[in-house]
């Protein structure tokens, strides 16, 4: 089965990839990308939500942080 992807979607995805993979700063031989910053900022509301919604707040923080890291690792390995 072949599904045609519209050109506008492909172009927008390519533009997003170029934007996200632009280096912001270098630390020796490592570089920080715009996408890294977006992932870090996105973790704040996810971890805050799980912290607020659990009864022992520290446990919700730990679970939320580990779940966010786990989902990021899955995304990294699959794509």
GROMACS elastic network, one bead per residue, 0.5 to 0.9 nm:
[ bonds ]
;  ai    aj funct       b0    kb
    4     7     6  0.89464   500
    5     8     6  0.84665   500
    5     9     6  0.68819   500
    5    10     6  0.70476   500
    6     9     6  0.55039   500
    6    10     6  0.66499   500
    6    11     6  0.88708   500
    7    10     6  0.50414   500
    7    11     6  0.60342   500
    7    12     6  0.84984   500
    8    11     6  0.50782   500
    8    12     6  0.60477   500
    8    13     6  0.84981   500
    9    12     6  0.51500   500
    9    13     6  0.60744   500
    9    14     6  0.85624   500
   10    13     6  0.51227   500
   10    14     6  0.61646   500
   10    15     6  0.86106   500
   11    14     6  0.51147   500
   11    15     6  0.61370   500
   11    16     6  0.85803   500
   12    15     6  0.50175   500
   12    16     6  0.60908   500
   12    17     6  0.85683   500
   13    16     6  0.50604   500
   13    17     6  0.61921   500
   13    18     6  0.87062   500
   14    17     6  0.50249   500
   14    18     6  0.62751   500
   14    19     6  0.86221   500
   15    18     6  0.51237   500
   15    19     6  0.61215   500
   15    20     6  0.85335   500
   16    19     6  0.50076   500
   16    20     6  0.59148   500
   16    21     6  0.84005   500
   17    20     6  0.51804   500
   17    21     6  0.59763   500
   17    22     6  0.86215   500
   17    35     6  0.89183   500
   18    21     6  0.54043   500
   18    22     6  0.64488   500
   19    22     6  0.56373   500
   19    34     6  0.73453   500
   19    35     6  0.81868   500
   20    23     6  0.83300   500
   20    33     6  0.66449   500
   20    34     6  0.50210   500
   20    36     6  0.81585   500
   20    38     6  0.85932   500
   21    33     6  0.55950   500
   21    34     6  0.63019   500
   21    35     6  0.63635   500
   21    36     6  0.87704   500
   22    32     6  0.85265   500
   22    33     6  0.55730   500
   22    34     6  0.60312   500
   22    35     6  0.81093   500
   23    26     6  0.74828   500
   23    31     6  0.61377   500
   23    32     6  0.56454   500
   23    34     6  0.64620   500
   24    31     6  0.72437   500
   24    32     6  0.55689   500
   24    33     6  0.54327   500
   24    34     6  0.62522   500
   25    30     6  0.86241   500
   25    31     6  0.56392   500
   25    32     6  0.52845   500
   25    33     6  0.73832   500
   26    29     6  0.69212   500
   26    30     6  0.57341   500
   26    32     6  0.61925   500
   27    30     6  0.50609   500
   27    31     6  0.57980   500
   27    32     6  0.77646   500
   28    31     6  0.77256   500
   32    35     6  0.83558   500
   32    36     6  0.64957   500
   32    37     6  0.77101   500
   33    36     6  0.52251   500
   33    37     6  0.67666   500
   33    38     6  0.89286   500
   34    37     6  0.52316   500
   34    38     6  0.63558   500
   34    39     6  0.87782   500
   35    39     6  0.61746   500
   35    40     6  0.86229   500
   36    39     6  0.51683   500
   36    40     6  0.62645   500
   36    41     6  0.86946   500
   37    40     6  0.51030   500
   37    41     6  0.61690   500
   37    42     6  0.85018   500
   38    41     6  0.51463   500
   38    42     6  0.60165   500
   38    43     6  0.86614   500
   39    42     6  0.50142   500
   39    43     6  0.62987   500
   39    72     6  0.85855   500
   40    43     6  0.52588   500
   40    44     6  0.70871   500
   41    44     6  0.56506   500
   41    45     6  0.79474   500
   42    45     6  0.63262   500
   42    46     6  0.69414   500
   43    46     6  0.52480   500
   43    47     6  0.60115   500
   43    48     6  0.83588   500
   43    64     6  0.89983   500
   43    65     6  0.78458   500
   43    68     6  0.68303   500
   43    69     6  0.88091   500
   44    47     6  0.54481   500
   44    48     6  0.59749   500
   44    49     6  0.85479   500
   45    49     6  0.59448   500
   45    50     6  0.86638   500
   46    49     6  0.52835   500
   46    50     6  0.65298   500
   46    51     6  0.87002   500
   46    64     6  0.68717   500
   46    65     6  0.81650   500
   46    68     6  0.74597   500
   47    50     6  0.53062   500
   47    51     6  0.61017   500
   47    52     6  0.87062   500
   47    60     6  0.79395   500
   47    61     6  0.60455   500
   47    62     6  0.83789   500
   47    63     6  0.82821   500
   47    65     6  0.56921   500
   47    67     6  0.88099   500
   47    68     6  0.75425   500
   48    52     6  0.61797   500
   48    53     6  0.86183   500
   48    60     6  0.86384   500
   48    61     6  0.71947   500
   48    64     6  0.78887   500
   49    52     6  0.53180   500
   49    53     6  0.61762   500
   49    54     6  0.88859   500
   49    60     6  0.85947   500
   49    61     6  0.87464   500
   49    64     6  0.80341   500
   50    53     6  0.52004   500
   50    54     6  0.64052   500
   50    57     6  0.83344   500
   50    60     6  0.52235   500
   50    61     6  0.63236   500
   50    62     6  0.89027   500
   50    63     6  0.74872   500
   50    64     6  0.53591   500
   50    65     6  0.86577   500
   51    54     6  0.58931   500
   51    55     6  0.84102   500
   51    56     6  0.82810   500
   51    57     6  0.51234   500
   51    58     6  0.68814   500
   51    59     6  0.74337   500
   51    62     6  0.81247   500
   51    63     6  0.83199   500
   51    64     6  0.69798   500
   52    55     6  0.78415   500
   52    57     6  0.64334   500
   52    60     6  0.73136   500
   52    61     6  0.83540   500
   53    57     6  0.78414   500
   53    60     6  0.72530   500
   54    57     6  0.57312   500
   54    58     6  0.85674   500
   54    59     6  0.73722   500
   54    60     6  0.52774   500
   54    61     6  0.85940   500
   55    58     6  0.86707   500
   55    59     6  0.80599   500
   55    60     6  0.76232   500
   56    59     6  0.55306   500
   56    60     6  0.66838   500
   56    61     6  0.89795   500
   57    60     6  0.50975   500
   57    61     6  0.62212   500
   57    62     6  0.87346   500
   58    61     6  0.50346   500
   58    62     6  0.63008   500
   58    63     6  0.86492   500
   59    62     6  0.51430   500
   59    63     6  0.60956   500
   59    64     6  0.84370   500
   60    63     6  0.50777   500
   60    64     6  0.58514   500
   60    65     6  0.83597   500
   61    64     6  0.51853   500
   61    65     6  0.60296   500
   61    66     6  0.85056   500
   62    65     6  0.52378   500
   62    66     6  0.60923   500
   62    67     6  0.84606   500
   63    66     6  0.52328   500
   63    67     6  0.59680   500
   63    68     6  0.85020   500
   64    67     6  0.51302   500
   64    68     6  0.60748   500
   64    69     6  0.86014   500
   65    68     6  0.51811   500
   65    69     6  0.62180   500
   65    70     6  0.85394   500
   66    69     6  0.51337   500
   66    70     6  0.60028   500
   66    71     6  0.85894   500
   67    71     6  0.61199   500
   67    72     6  0.85504   500
   68    71     6  0.52163   500
   68    72     6  0.61814   500
   68    73     6  0.86100   500
   69    72     6  0.50850   500
   69    73     6  0.61455   500
   69    74     6  0.86819   500
   70    73     6  0.50827   500
   70    74     6  0.62663   500
   70    75     6  0.86708   500
   71    74     6  0.50482   500
   71    75     6  0.61841   500
   71    76     6  0.85667   500
   72    75     6  0.50586   500
   72    76     6  0.61110   500
   72    77     6  0.86494   500
   73    77     6  0.61451   500
   73    78     6  0.85539   500
   74    77     6  0.51830   500
   74    78     6  0.60169   500
   74    79     6  0.84002   500
   75    78     6  0.53004   500
   75    79     6  0.59297   500
   76    79     6  0.55221   500
